[in-house]
Amino acid sequence: MFFDNQKFFDFVAKAREEGITVPIIPGLKPIKNLTHISFLPKFFHIDYPVELSSELLKCKDNKSVEQVGIEWGIHQSKELKKAGAPCIHYYTMSNSDCVKAIAKEIF
């Protein structure tokens, strides 16, 4: 799970330098609620890109966080597809609405 595609691209490049040739599948988790803003970085040891953090700080309710999460997921997915990612794994965590919204725009 990551929110900065460059971290994924760097990871893949390092893996390839080490001779790893298997497909490396990116995993995306749409941010859905205010709790995710602080929980995801702490629990999964990840960072939000500055652009995403700026948008999340503007959010006052879960609906606005969900919309930012969907928009960011669309942005990430498009960039990953363009870069040749073999596929994209989406973490739904028993709630597929955000993923459906992203997939509708991507596939």
Helices and strands as residue ranges (DSSP letters): H 5-17, E 27-28, H 34-44, H 50-57, H 62-82, E 89-90, H 97-106
